[in-house]
Amino acid sequence: MDPVHIIGAGVSGLGAAHYLAKRGIPSVIHETGSHVGGRAACIRQGAHAFEIGGKNFSSAWPRFNALLDEFGITEFEDQHPGFHIVLRDKLVALEKSKTLTGDLRLASALGPRGALQFRNFLTYARQNADRLNYSSGLIEEVERRWDHATIDRHFTARLNEGPLRLFSIIMGGAEPSELHPSLMMLFASGFGKGSHHAVAGGIGRFHDSLAAGKTIRFGARVTRIKLFDGHVSGIEVQDETGTRMEPVRRVISAVPAHVLRQLIDLPAYGRVAFDRLRYYPLALVNAVYDAPVFRDGVHSIMFEPGAPLGHCSANRLHSPHHVRYTLSGKAARDILDRSDAELVRIAEQTFSKRLPISAKRLQVHVARHPGGICGYAPYFTAVKRDILRAVDGIHGFEIAGDYLEGHTMEGCLTSADLAVQRLVTAPSQSSAAAA
Ligand SMILES: Cc1cc2nc3c(=O)[nH]c(=O)nc-3n(C[C@H](O)[C@H](O)[C@H](O)COP(=O)(O)OP(=O)(O)OC[C@H]3O[C@@H](n4cnc5c(N)ncnc54)[C@H](O)[C@@H]3O)c2cc1C
């Protein structure tokens, strides 16, 4: 049987290969980089495993947890119990367990109106968590009611500087003035369910299990998806031997939307839909020190608007000497082209204003993510319909990725599973023509 060609070895591409393999269908993954995992990769450097992006998951995510079971991955580490937010120049604690029951300290920091708005928002997200996704339809109702304006226009100023910015920075890499309520609602409901953990030893164990037995061509960059008569006819691949056209009949794209947009010709409405998706680039610095950097009950800090650091946390609850600095948000985007050393210096300097670092740095790794955390557009349900309609018109072609079914590893796996289902159930070109 001809293999399905998958572009990208991130969670979406590996997931697609896995769901194809379950159906006995072989695949070949083309990956431009030298490792699997993409924006959720785990890079080994000396004795350390640096998780350079996505790593946390919820016990309520069905596909992700089913795979953990299948791979026999049973050791997890708990998430931080809360965050500290720089609010009006002070570090204010936001404990996850107390936000719904009512936290007096938070209420006084947010003011009565802000505290009430925050509680209502979280209550709605939690109560409707099972229906707030891109399949059930309720998210479309949220879009209709709220997406006419960005988040900052719906809530009080203190709420926007504090907890809501925490959501938008941590989960979108963007400011409340750049995102719309539907995305915030998806984040709050997706992460509001179940308990939250990371894989002990690093998310790399998950990717390695997913990649086992798959054919992956590293250093192979797909530069064009060729179409003939409405059908995929080939892919142009660039690798160390040069550029060549490979005749292929079935392709799943598992690259971010802004990359795919450059690879394929789509009808005008499809191009418009893709162009509406925005990505917010960021950089992630992992640094290991010879002594704890986090202390005094602080594990995670969100910095103030205008700071080049969006957010920063101990890599794990029990590793206060391993720090993940995320340079995200508007101010960070202006400096992402600086050298790695300069990004590290800026991150440590900004952090030290809140929690002075006296430890010595032993190891550091800098990762840049042009695709940020996720691709996103307001009124996304309609945008997605146009994207899928445009892709549907091309025989032998499907898409998976962070921009389709939710902006987490679970969303990526869901999109991969659905892409495989669509690919195998699509009528062949000849039967479609006969009909
Ligand atoms: C800092 C950060 C923190 C995050 N935290 C979490 C979290 O805690 N939990 C969670 O669930 N999610 C989290 N996410 C989101 C999650 O990591 C992403 O949704 C997910 O990794 C996206 O996977 P993907 O496979 O769709 O895309 P990618 O990971 O971007 O994979 C695409 C792959 O395609 C390759 N590629 C690109 N162009 C080409 C080409 N032309 N030819 C061949 N290959 C190509 C890339 O090298 C890459 O390997 C986080 C993301 C970031 C950046």
The ligand as an SDF file (V2000), in Angstrom:
LIG
                    3D

 53 58  0  0  0  0  0  0  0  0999 V2000
    5.9640   27.6890   25.2450 C   0  0  0  0  0  0  0  0  0  0  0  0
    4.8150   26.7560   24.9370 C   0  0  0  0  0  0  0  0  0  0  0  0
    4.1250   26.1480   25.9710 C   0  0  0  0  0  0  0  0  0  0  0  0
    3.0530   25.2950   25.6980 C   0  0  0  0  0  0  0  0  0  0  0  0
    2.4430   24.6590   26.7370 N   0  0  0  0  0  0  0  0  0  0  0  0
    1.5380   23.6770   26.4710 C   0  0  0  0  0  0  0  0  0  0  0  0
    1.0930   22.8130   27.5010 C   0  0  0  0  0  0  0  0  0  0  0  0
    1.5430   22.9070   28.6410 O   0  0  0  0  0  0  0  0  0  0  0  0
    0.1770   21.8600   27.1800 N   0  0  0  0  0  0  0  0  0  0  0  0
   -0.2870   21.6950   25.8990 C   0  0  0  0  0  0  0  0  0  0  0  0
   -1.1220   20.8090   25.6650 O   0  0  0  0  0  0  0  0  0  0  0  0
    0.1480   22.4970   24.8940 N   0  0  0  0  0  0  0  0  0  0  0  0
    1.0670   23.4560   25.1430 C   0  0  0  0  0  0  0  0  0  0  0  0
    1.5820   24.1990   24.1270 N   0  0  0  0  0  0  0  0  0  0  0  0
    1.0160   24.0190   22.7730 C   0  0  0  0  0  0  0  0  0  0  0  0
    1.5660   22.7610   22.0940 C   0  0  0  0  0  0  0  0  0  0  0  0
    2.9500   22.6600   22.3330 O   0  0  0  0  0  0  0  0  0  0  0  0
    1.2800   22.8630   20.6030 C   0  0  0  0  0  0  0  0  0  0  0  0
   -0.1160   22.9670   20.4000 O   0  0  0  0  0  0  0  0  0  0  0  0
    1.7500   21.6350   19.8420 C   0  0  0  0  0  0  0  0  0  0  0  0
    3.0680   21.2910   20.1840 O   0  0  0  0  0  0  0  0  0  0  0  0
    1.6480   21.9230   18.3550 C   0  0  0  0  0  0  0  0  0  0  0  0
    2.0030   20.7440   17.6710 O   0  0  0  0  0  0  0  0  0  0  0  0
    1.9090   20.6340   16.0920 P   0  0  0  0  0  0  0  0  0  0  0  0
    2.4110   19.3000   15.7460 O   0  0  0  0  0  0  0  0  0  0  0  0
    0.5610   21.0120   15.6070 O   0  0  0  0  0  0  0  0  0  0  0  0
    2.8730   21.7800   15.5390 O   0  0  0  0  0  0  0  0  0  0  0  0
    4.4540   21.8930   15.7220 P   0  0  0  0  0  0  0  0  0  0  0  0
    4.8490   21.4300   17.0630 O   0  0  0  0  0  0  0  0  0  0  0  0
    4.8130   23.2830   15.3250 O   0  0  0  0  0  0  0  0  0  0  0  0
    5.0510   20.8490   14.6910 O   0  0  0  0  0  0  0  0  0  0  0  0
    5.2400   21.1490   13.3480 C   0  0  0  0  0  0  0  0  0  0  0  0
    6.4950   20.3960   12.8730 C   0  0  0  0  0  0  0  0  0  0  0  0
    6.6180   20.6050   11.4910 O   0  0  0  0  0  0  0  0  0  0  0  0
    7.9640   20.9050   11.1680 C   0  0  0  0  0  0  0  0  0  0  0  0
    7.9400   21.6910    9.9290 N   0  0  0  0  0  0  0  0  0  0  0  0
    7.6140   23.0050    9.7850 C   0  0  0  0  0  0  0  0  0  0  0  0
    7.6510   23.3570    8.4930 N   0  0  0  0  0  0  0  0  0  0  0  0
    8.0020   22.2250    7.8040 C   0  0  0  0  0  0  0  0  0  0  0  0
    8.1800   21.9470    6.4190 C   0  0  0  0  0  0  0  0  0  0  0  0
    8.0080   22.8930    5.4680 N   0  0  0  0  0  0  0  0  0  0  0  0
    8.5370   20.6780    6.0570 N   0  0  0  0  0  0  0  0  0  0  0  0
    8.7110   19.6950    7.0060 C   0  0  0  0  0  0  0  0  0  0  0  0
    8.5520   19.9240    8.3310 N   0  0  0  0  0  0  0  0  0  0  0  0
    8.1820   21.1710    8.7190 C   0  0  0  0  0  0  0  0  0  0  0  0
    8.4690   21.6510   12.3860 C   0  0  0  0  0  0  0  0  0  0  0  0
    9.8880   21.5930   12.4740 O   0  0  0  0  0  0  0  0  0  0  0  0
    7.7650   20.9200   13.5240 C   0  0  0  0  0  0  0  0  0  0  0  0
    8.5250   19.8430   14.0090 O   0  0  0  0  0  0  0  0  0  0  0  0
    2.6530   25.0690   24.3650 C   0  0  0  0  0  0  0  0  0  0  0  0
    3.3530   25.6790   23.3110 C   0  0  0  0  0  0  0  0  0  0  0  0
    4.4410   26.5000   23.5890 C   0  0  0  0  0  0  0  0  0  0  0  0
    5.2060   27.1190   22.4500 C   0  0  0  0  0  0  0  0  0  0  0  0
  1  2  1  0
  2  3  1  0
  2 52  2  0
  3  4  2  0
  4  5  1  0
  4 50  1  0
  5  6  2  0
  6  7  1  0
  6 13  1  0
  7  8  2  0
  7  9  1  0
  9 10  1  0
 10 11  2  0
 10 12  1  0
 12 13  2  0
 13 14  1  0
 14 15  1  0
 14 50  1  0
 15 16  1  0
 16 17  1  0
 16 18  1  0
 18 19  1  0
 18 20  1  0
 20 21  1  0
 20 22  1  0
 22 23  1  0
 23 24  1  0
 24 25  2  0
 24 26  1  0
 24 27  1  0
 27 28  1  0
 28 29  2  0
 28 30  1  0
 28 31  1  0
 31 32  1  0
 32 33  1  0
 33 34  1  0
 33 48  1  0
 34 35  1  0
 35 36  1  0
 35 46  1  0
 36 37  1  0
 36 45  1  0
 37 38  2  0
 38 39  1  0
 39 40  1  0
 39 45  2  0
 40 41  1  0
 40 42  2  0
 42 43  1  0
 43 44  2  0
 44 45  1  0
 46 47  1  0
 46 48  1  0
 48 49  1  0
 50 51  2  0
 51 52  1  0
 52 53  1  0
M  END
$$$$
